[in-house]
Amino acid sequence: MKITSSDYKYQHLGTVYRLVEQFELISRTDLAKLSGFAPASMTVLTKILIDHKLILERTSQNLPSRGRPAVGLSVSPFHWRYLCLTLAPQKLSIALCDLSGKLIYQQHYNLTSDEYLSLDQHILHCIQTFSLNTPLTNEALLAISISVVGKIDRTKTIITQLGQQPLTCPLVETLHRHFNQPILLNEHFQLWLLAEATLGSLIANDNVIFLQLDDQVNLSVLLKGALLHQDEHKRMNVDKMIMPKFSPLSDEIAEQQTEIERYQLTNQVTFPALANLIDRYFDHQHTCLEDKINYFCEQVEAENPQAMQILSHLTDNLAYMLMNLINIFSTEKIMLNSPLLRIKKPLFEQLQTKLQQNLLLNELRIDIVTSQYDWDSPLIPSIAIKLGIYEGCLLKGIVEV
């Protein structure tokens, strides 16, 4: 596709905006040095961003620049707003943020399987309810970013799976009937991956295994600073990896599955699979999957023998899968994101021990770390909007060049 001169202008605006955001307060002189743009061009670019209320001027006594009393530039939190939605199988979180990423207002809505039939209409209704508590000014709403714990189609307009439930939800089309702003639909794992690799605690790491465990196993590998899988979903499919039979639980957890499917990773470690063992070994009244997982975590915290046995089964399988990947890619850092982080201490201790006992590369010291973002943090869907500004795409709707 041919890139026009105006496209380059938007990219340059995005570059300047990103530097301003990165340094929080920076002079035009330093911006010109860091960006490589001529001072005259920098004056024009910053004026455009200021005129459109994306950045503002602030005075500072400590700004490291020469010349007259320091006037720096920072992101303006006063005008533009954006909506962040995190859609999980049983919960919808909606957050309104300012341009700096600061949370203004957040609300959570329960979601039942009955609402899957008209999921797009239900989400629209939740947004409309949300706007009653914090009015959404159409002129100041920059974009809507939706993070789906599931799968979307290649056009990024339709949700095709929520958790493990297949469906067809034309969410973008439905929302476009009510909103003129850009609507960015992405998978939660992809956005989490981008948030950590772009802005998070692993920004300086070149070799990392990213693992997200919930209703699904989502996994990707950062190798020499580049994602191993460069398709738009950036995911390594390990669902059908065959696990050894570690204990009788390997049969009990998936006894309804065929002999071929029973020992596949997805049927040994995902939350729907763990729920089978929770139902089998505990007398409880929970029907919701999320409540079952929380109950399991409570039992692990209480060191219930059955819960510890299930945890051991889980870590046996995860360690086996990770061991194979580490032996191939020689990665020493694993980032895990999961609601199971509530039981981080015993979970990590068991994984660490089992990995070190079975690795072929004895010189590697494996470091298991957690995400700096909460599982349903609005900062995860925020990354889609930030990247859209950095690349200049989202500036086209509000800036004329």
Secondary structure as UniProt FT lines:
FT   HELIX           5..23
FT   HELIX           28..35
FT   HELIX           39..51
FT   TURN            52..53
FT   STRAND          55..59
FT   STRAND          71..75
FT   STRAND          81..88
FT   TURN            89..90
FT   STRAND          91..98
FT   TURN            99..100
FT   STRAND          103..110
FT   HELIX           113..118
FT   HELIX           119..133
FT   HELIX           138..140
FT   STRAND          141..148
FT   STRAND          150..152
FT   TURN            154..155
FT   STRAND          159..162
FT   TURN            163..164
FT   STRAND          165..169
FT   HELIX           171..176
FT   TURN            177..178
FT   STRAND          183..187
FT   HELIX           188..198
FT   TURN            201..204
FT   STRAND          208..213
FT   STRAND          217..223
FT   TURN            224..225
FT   STRAND          226..227
FT   TURN            232..233
FT   TURN            239..240
FT   HELIX           249..252
FT   TURN            253..256
FT   HELIX           259..262
FT   HELIX           266..269
FT   HELIX           271..281
FT   HELIX           289..301
FT   TURN            302..303
FT   HELIX           305..329
FT   STRAND          333..337
FT   HELIX           339..343
FT   HELIX           344..358
FT   TURN            362..363
FT   STRAND          367..370
FT   TURN            375..376
FT   HELIX           379..390
FT   TURN            391..392
FT   HELIX           393..395
FT   TURN            396..398
//
